[in-house]
Amino acid sequence: MVSASVNVIDVLKNIFLVSREFYLNLTIHFQKNTNPNWKWNEKLWNNTKTIPFFFHLISHSNTIGFECKSNLCCERKSLYFVLYLKKFNFMKTKLFLFLTFIMVYPCFSQNMIQTDICIYGGTSAGVIAAYSAKMSGKSVLLIEPGKHLGGLTTGGLGATDIGNKYAVTGLSRDFYRRLGKEYNQLESWLFEPKVAEKVFNDYIKEANVQVIFNTRILGAKVENAKIVSIECENSLKPDKITNTIISAKVFIDCSYEGDLMAKSGVGYTFGREDKSVYNEEYNGVFFMPKNHQFPDGVDPYRIKGYKHSGLLYGISDEKMASINSGDKKIQAYNFRLCLSFDPTNQIKIYKPENYDSTNYELWLRINEIQPYQSIHNTLIIHNMPNSKTDMNNNGGFSTDFIGMNWNYAEADYATRIKIIKMHEDYTKGFLYFLANDSRVPAHIRAGMNNYGYPKDEYLDNGNFSHQLYIRESRRMIGEYVMTEHNCLGKISVEDGIGLAAYTMDSHNCQRIVLNGQVKNEGNMQRGEFPPYPISYRSLIPKQKECTNLLVPVCLSASHAAYGSIRMEPVFMVLSQVAGYAAVQAIDSKRSVQNIDVNILKSRLIQEPLAQKTNYSINLDDSDPCVQKSGEWIEKEYFEQSYGKSYLIDLTKDKPKYVRFQPEIKKTGKYALYWFATDVEGKSKKLNFNIQHEKGLEKVSLDNLPPMGYIKNEWIKIGEYTFQKGKNGFVEITNQNADGFTTADGMVFIYIP
């Protein structure tokens, strides 16, 4: 805190009344402490300063107040206070002044913070961007509107949407390997929320990143297409006197909503583009007769067959527009539910506030026509470690709160809070309905009652997730727009800085009446394509709009392409890119649009972990250092292989091998892992020839589980010492195989 004192004699001597306004010179003495967050402009401030202030008279009952402000400020603080004078007759010669001015705190409570890089949004992307930039030697401030880091990754999405593990690189892959250490395996793509939050907090501690929680953006000051500063308020107790002004050289928006981007005046859109905008087949209004759809024959009216009784809860009265036409509707949000099926770690599913069983009438009507056989027919349930779940939407009526989020993207904070609360009430109510309503079949109730809220998760939020799944909100219209043509490989980019691989996926956007029946509209799924590059230009605004902002989450993409890119591992890949790009822009004194992308790409390869330790080599069968002898068939298996394809021996007629022979850049011990591509008929035993420091060694892995038991995981072969250079290798052979032999990925992980 800064102390300030006013010479009252100077106050009396320098008052000059002009109608209801006057100017006043105040001599103020400042004493600054050692708080590192205060950065003073020594040229402006000495120990004592006489400053001109402008006063405006404001009247109260028996007090006159003067609003007082000076434009002269230091790098961190704008001086503002209110001067209260006891109300007397100002026309009299004698003037009694009762000076009550709350100076020490209110004057300086509006913080000003200056940093190299300011990151808005403590999502998974925000943490990785902050770590990347801070480990690069820059000062970093991470701003999180809530109380927790990690966004959806710590909010319940423990069953990672991967697409293809080959696309997960750098610190994103490191995150899942750190999770693996928590569970004693190489990588963990299934995890508990609290473990994910621990790992994110570890990143913050390691890099010593400054984080401000419960802080949200109010506005941005932009001059000459450059963000000068942003103003933020306390999310819990908004009050102007506690607002914070943050100035930075580069800003990164890692929020799911794109609020910093929008406040900065950068162009964006939301909803679905018309087919004509980017000539896309999978955009706009989209109807699928199956997949998360109602069966035929579900009556939409409160009284069946009687239209004038009104529509059941959750059904829109809008008419479905023409296929592929654009609109501003947003795919449904929900909560990814971490529940427990350990009776000792459960809180019974309770009746929530605002519960109304009629909200779930449509579930009963589906059951009348197409009876639910299991709780799994209405909920996708992924089992997580330690008897927990990640539950997701399944079927025509489930946890997706369809149509209730259309206003979220552009809503003010108060409205967003209401929308989130509505989603929470709906979700908790749905679980209670399934577990307790007598109209729900007994086997479904029993299935739901196997689960409860986890006692050891979300301790400060009633054991319920703190993060709504914001699948899509605003999308920037930047220097380059990613479209379905990129996803499908029809167009490629030369400035690719990361990969995406997931299916183009949109959840339903509306629930309507179609031909007298209830139907969902908006579900879109198109996959079966290999990993594809994401343009660096899709992370940056148009240069005329803003030159010091990067947007790795609400990036520049059409609705169709965003449905593929919008996965947490990809957000982390892109946020590392944004962190590195911000550092490069500062060091080169260039705009984010004008950095050398080739230098950026090189650093991503040379420093994948933002430090020069933990060296590892990740190889795919398509890499130049991979050789093969004999006839191997290359098969495309985009969503299950490592990379776009894998090699398979179907004949077993002659000895053959696939050799992985990378350049070892550091002598030392390495752990070797083989990627177990999950194919039918694969061999239960596998043989390797390993050339290491002590010579050629034959190694066998026996009793490998059949298809379906290990789905595309890394299997450890062993630990071996390799010399620097290209002499070491690992061969996968078909020797003594009792089924098909596959060769896909191989990892060399340096052991310090």
Secondary structure, DSSP 8 states (H G I E B T S, - for coil): --EEEE-HHHHHHH-EEETTEEEEEEEEEEE----TT----TTT--SEEEEEEEEEEEE-SSEEEEEEE-S---SS---EEEEEEE---TTSS------B---TTTTT-SEEEEEEEEEE--BHHHHHHHHHHHTTT--EEEE-SSS-SBGGGTTT--B---S-GGG--HHHHHHHHHHHHHTTSS--SB--HHHHHHHHHHHHHHHT-EEE-SEEEEEEEEETTEEEEEEEEESSS--GGG-EEEEEEEEEE--SS-HHHHHTT--EE-SB--HHHHT-SS-SS---SSSS---TT---EEETTEEEEEE-TT--------TT--BS-----B--B--B--GGGEE-----TT--GGGGHHHHHHHHHS---SGGGTEEEEEETTTEEEEEE-SSSSS--TTS-TTTTT--HHHHHHHHHHHHHHHHHHHHHHHH-TTS-HHHHHHHTT-BEETTS-TTTTTS-S--B-----EE--SS-B-HHHHTTSS--SSEEEEE-S-EEE---EEEEETTEEEEE--EEE-----EEEEGGGGS--TTT-SSEE-SSS-SB-HHHHHHH--HHHHHHHHHHHHHHHHHHHHHT--TTSS-HHHHHHHHHH-TTSSS-S-EEEEETTSTTEEEES--EEEE-TTTSSSSEEEEE---SS--EEEE---B-S-EEEEEEEEE---TTB-S-EEEEEEETTEEEEEEE-S---TTTS-SEEEEEEEEEE-SBS--EEEEE-TT-SSBEEE-EEEEEE--
